[in-house]
Amino acid sequence: MMNKAKSSMVESPLPWWLFGTAGLVATTLTVGAAARLTRTGASMLYWKPRFMHSPKTESEWHDEFDVYRDFCARSQRTPMTLEDFKRNYKWESAHRRLGQLTALSFVGPLTYFAMKGKIPIPAQAPLMLIAGLGATQMYLGRGMVEKNVTRGGKGSSDESSTFEGANFFLPIHSALSLANFSLLVWTGLGIISPVSRAITVRGLMTPGVLQEMGAVRNHFLALTGLAASTIFAGALVAEIDGGREFQTFPKMGDHWIPQGLFDQQPWLRNFRDNVALVQLDHRLLAVATLAAYTTVYLKARKPRIWTNLPEDAKHAMTLALAATGGQVLMGATMLVKEVPTPLAMVHQSGAALVLGSSLWVLHALRFARPAGLMGAAVATAAAKVA
């Protein structure tokens, strides 16, 4: 099965395009994490959809810095000099350029392949959904920028114009990126390993083995949801700069469960704004995710299951477990090291690896899901006849 998948990669440029775009999405997320951690996500206060945009002269830098200070200086952990601003500005600039490059890398080939009629029928709907989510994400990003500008007006010195990080926008922005990443990976896997191949593999399995593998796949489906929840919880921690507090592990300071978890009112606000509760949620989810991945992996290692698994499923499961363990280790190290930006960027890219490898497992075990296989096969056949 692995050899056939490699052959599909060689024969068609579509998987290279989809996986390459997914890599660009993950890279954009990683650079976006640096912008968030350095609190420079508001350093470019205007939405100028040009591929290259940065001040060129010293006068332009001073003008940009003056506007930035009017709106956002009070949101910084420490006062920022012009040189600090120049250094940090690169993160937001790189994030936007990567976002524009990602959009071009997706839309350009999509248009070409669509005009040539080279997009398989099962991939058409996911690709349209990706385009829609991407447009929504761009609109949300623009809204975040406009929110920074309109709070007090350009040049305002009103204290009420302090930048507040766009509240819940950043986690949603990240969630949309991960949704697009997931769709790109899943669609690419569907091209290199179509439903017909999964039906063939299913025919080689005994009912007892299929039942056990179906259980493993269902477990991994739940694990993927748990991993996604953990990633979203991590985005909430980054949103409120929660990694700057409780920088010990496994305890949070001197306590296993910190005090003041529900100090804010209304109490639901604590799940978004209370550092103690938000960080505790992320820790508990991370540890639970690692424990669950380990348990399911050990279940899959039973000789009756493991010897009958396709090689790509074995590789995917091993990668998913290793990536999850690495994420927990990096998260703990990040806390005790006071959240260094390079390690935080690796942690962000590791989240995409966990999610991508989990999707790989689900796709490799698709043969254990008969209803979905038959539905996909019937839909594809009907579309071809039409």
Buried (B, 14 or more C-beta within 10 A) or exposed (E): BBEEBEEBBEEBBBBEBBBBBBBBBBBBBBBBBBBBBBBBBBBBBEBEEEEEEBBEEEEEBEEBBEBBBBBBBEBBEEEBEBEBBBEBBBBBBBBBBBBBBBBEBBBEBBEEBEEEEEBBEBBEEBBEBBBEBBEBBBEBBEBBBEBBBEBBEEEBEEEEBEBEBBBEBBBBBBBBBBBBBBBBBBBBBBBBBBBEBBBEBBEEBEEEBBEBBBBBBBBBBEBBEBBBBBBBBBBBBBBBBBBBBBBEBEEBEEEEEBEEBEEBEEEEEBBBBBBBBBBBBBBEBBBEBBEBBEEBBEBBEEEEBEEBBBEBBBBBBBBBBBBBBBBBEBBBBBBEEEBEBEBBBBBBBBBBBBBBBBBBBBBBBBBBBEEEBEEBBEBBEEEEEE
